[in-house]
Amino acid sequence: MIRVDQGSEFVSRDMDLWAYQRGGVLDFSRPGKPTDNAFIEAFNGWFRAECLNQHWFLTLADAAEKLEAWRRYYNAERPHGAIGNKVPIALTKSGDATTPSP
Protein backbone atom coordinates (compact mmCIF):
# COMPACT_ATOMS: atom_id res chain seq x y z
CA MET A 1 0.00 0.00 0.00
CA ILE A 2 1.28 3.42 -0.94
CA ARG A 3 -0.14 6.38 1.00
CA VAL A 4 -0.53 9.41 -1.27
CA ASP A 5 -2.27 12.75 -1.16
CA GLN A 6 -4.60 14.16 -3.79
CA GLY A 7 -1.79 15.76 -5.82
CA SER A 8 -2.14 15.58 -9.60
CA GLU A 9 0.93 13.35 -9.85
CA PHE A 10 -0.83 10.70 -7.75
CA VAL A 11 -4.36 10.74 -9.16
CA SER A 12 -3.41 10.00 -12.75
CA ARG A 13 -4.23 6.74 -14.50
CA ASP A 14 -0.51 6.25 -15.16
CA MET A 15 0.27 6.21 -11.42
CA ASP A 16 -2.60 3.83 -10.75
CA LEU A 17 -1.42 1.51 -13.53
CA TRP A 18 2.18 1.66 -12.26
CA ALA A 19 1.07 0.61 -8.77
CA TYR A 20 -1.27 -2.08 -10.10
CA GLN A 21 1.46 -3.63 -12.28
CA ARG A 22 3.66 -3.94 -9.21
CA GLY A 23 0.99 -5.38 -6.97
CA GLY A 24 0.54 -2.12 -5.10
CA VAL A 25 -2.54 -0.26 -4.00
CA LEU A 26 -2.81 3.52 -3.73
CA ASP A 27 -4.30 4.75 -0.45
CA PHE A 28 -5.46 8.35 -0.78
CA SER A 29 -5.60 10.79 2.10
CA ARG A 30 -8.72 12.92 2.38
CA PRO A 31 -8.69 16.08 0.23
CA GLY A 32 -7.43 19.09 2.17
CA LYS A 33 -6.34 17.02 5.19
CA PRO A 34 -2.52 17.06 5.43
CA THR A 35 -2.89 15.73 8.98
CA ASP A 36 -3.84 12.36 7.44
CA ASN A 37 -0.23 12.07 6.37
CA ALA A 38 1.50 14.25 8.95
CA PHE A 39 4.74 12.28 9.27
CA ILE A 40 5.27 12.34 5.48
CA GLU A 41 4.45 16.05 5.32
CA ALA A 42 7.05 16.64 8.05
CA PHE A 43 9.63 14.48 6.26
CA ASN A 44 9.04 16.35 3.00
CA GLY A 45 9.68 19.65 4.77
CA TRP A 46 12.95 18.43 6.28
CA PHE A 47 14.02 16.85 2.99
CA ARG A 48 13.46 20.10 1.11
CA ALA A 49 15.13 22.28 3.75
CA GLU A 50 18.12 20.03 4.49
CA CYS A 51 18.78 18.50 1.09
CA LEU A 52 17.01 19.88 -1.96
CA ASN A 53 17.44 23.56 -1.07
CA GLN A 54 21.11 23.02 -0.15
CA HIS A 55 22.36 21.51 -3.40
CA TRP A 56 22.53 22.01 -7.12
CA PHE A 57 22.27 18.70 -8.92
CA LEU A 58 24.46 18.88 -12.00
CA THR A 59 23.81 15.39 -13.36
CA LEU A 60 21.65 12.43 -12.48
CA ALA A 61 24.72 10.72 -10.99
CA ASP A 62 25.49 13.84 -8.93
CA ALA A 63 21.90 13.89 -7.65
CA ALA A 64 22.03 10.19 -6.74
CA GLU A 65 25.29 10.70 -4.83
CA LYS A 66 24.05 13.72 -2.89
CA LEU A 67 20.67 12.17 -2.12
CA GLU A 68 22.31 8.98 -0.85
CA ALA A 69 24.68 11.00 1.36
CA TRP A 70 21.72 12.88 2.84
CA ARG A 71 19.77 9.64 3.36
CA ARG A 72 22.69 8.17 5.31
CA TYR A 73 22.99 11.36 7.37
CA TYR A 74 19.22 11.47 8.05
CA ASN A 75 19.08 7.86 9.24
CA ALA A 76 22.44 7.42 10.96
CA GLU A 77 23.60 10.82 12.25
CA ARG A 78 20.73 13.30 12.53
CA PRO A 79 18.87 13.25 15.88
CA HIS A 80 15.08 13.08 15.57
CA GLY A 81 13.05 14.84 18.23
CA ALA A 82 10.05 12.54 17.77
CA ILE A 83 12.13 9.56 18.92
CA GLY A 84 13.84 11.16 21.89
CA ASN A 85 16.66 12.83 19.93
CA LYS A 86 17.96 9.45 18.82
CA VAL A 87 18.99 8.53 15.32
CA PRO A 88 16.70 6.07 13.53
CA ILE A 89 19.43 3.51 12.96
CA ALA A 90 19.91 3.26 16.74
CA LEU A 91 16.29 2.16 17.12
CA THR A 92 16.61 -0.60 14.57
CA LYS A 93 19.76 -1.88 16.24
CA SER A 94 18.15 -1.84 19.69
CA GLY A 95 14.94 -3.51 18.59
CA ASP A 96 12.85 -0.48 19.65
CA ALA A 97 11.74 0.33 16.12
CA THR A 98 8.05 0.70 15.47
CA THR A 99 6.16 1.20 12.26
CA PRO A 100 4.34 4.53 12.11
CA SER A 101 0.60 4.12 11.87
CA PRO A 102 -1.33 6.11 9.27
C-alpha positions in Angstrom: 0.0 0.0 0.0 1.3 3.4 -0.9 -0.1 6.4 1.0 -0.5 9.4 -1.3 -2.3 12.7 -1.2 -4.6 14.2 -3.8 -1.8 15.8 -5.8 -2.1 15.6 -9.6 0.9 13.4 -9.8 -0.8 10.7 -7.8 -4.4 10.7 -9.2 -3.4 10.0 -12.8 -4.2 6.7 -14.5 -0.5 6.2 -15.2 0.3 6.2 -11.4 -2.6 3.8 -10.8 -1.4 1.5 -13.5 2.2 1.7 -12.3 1.1 0.6 -8.8 -1.3 -2.1 -10.1 1.5 -3.6 -12.3 3.7 -3.9 -9.2 1.0 -5.4 -7.0 0.5 -2.1 -5.1 -2.5 -0.3 -4.0 -2.8 3.5 -3.7 -4.3 4.7 -0.5 -5.5 8.4 -0.8 -5.6 10.8 2.1 -8.7 12.9 2.4 -8.7 16.1 0.2 -7.4 19.1 2.2 -6.3 17.0 5.2 -2.5 17.1 5.4 -2.9 15.7 9.0 -3.8 12.4 7.4 -0.2 12.1 6.4 1.5 14.3 8.9 4.7 12.3 9.3 5.3 12.3 5.5 4.5 16.1 5.3 7.1 16.6 8.1 9.6 14.5 6.3 9.0 16.3 3.0 9.7 19.7 4.8 13.0 18.4 6.3 14.0 16.8 3.0 13.5 20.1 1.1 15.1 22.3 3.8 18.1 20.0 4.5 18.8 18.5 1.1 17.0 19.9 -2.0 17.4 23.6 -1.1 21.1 23.0 -0.1 22.4 21.5 -3.4 22.5 22.0 -7.1 22.3 18.7 -8.9 24.5 18.9 -12.0 23.8 15.4 -13.4 21.7 12.4 -12.5 24.7 10.7 -11.0 25.5 13.8 -8.9 21.9 13.9 -7.7 22.0 10.2 -6.7 25.3 10.7 -4.8 24.0 13.7 -2.9 20.7 12.2 -2.1 22.3 9.0 -0.9 24.7 11.0 1.4 21.7 12.9 2.8 19.8 9.6 3.4 22.7 8.2 5.3 23.0 11.4 7.4 19.2 11.5 8.1 19.1 7.9 9.2 22.4 7.4 11.0 23.6 10.8 12.3 20.7 13.3 12.5 18.9 13.3 15.9 15.1 13.1 15.6 13.0 14.8 18.2 10.1 12.5 17.8 12.1 9.6 18.9 13.8 11.2 21.9 16.7 12.8 19.9 18.0 9.4 18.8 19.0 8.5 15.3 16.7 6.1 13.5 19.4 3.5 13.0 19.9 3.3 16.7 16.3 2.2 17.1 16.6 -0.6 14.6 19.8 -1.9 16.2 18.1 -1.8 19.7 14.9 -3.5 18.6 12.9 -0.5 19.6 11.7 0.3 16.1 8.1 0.7 15.5 6.2 1.2 12.3 4.3 4.5 12.1 0.6 4.1 11.9 -1.3 6.1 9.3 
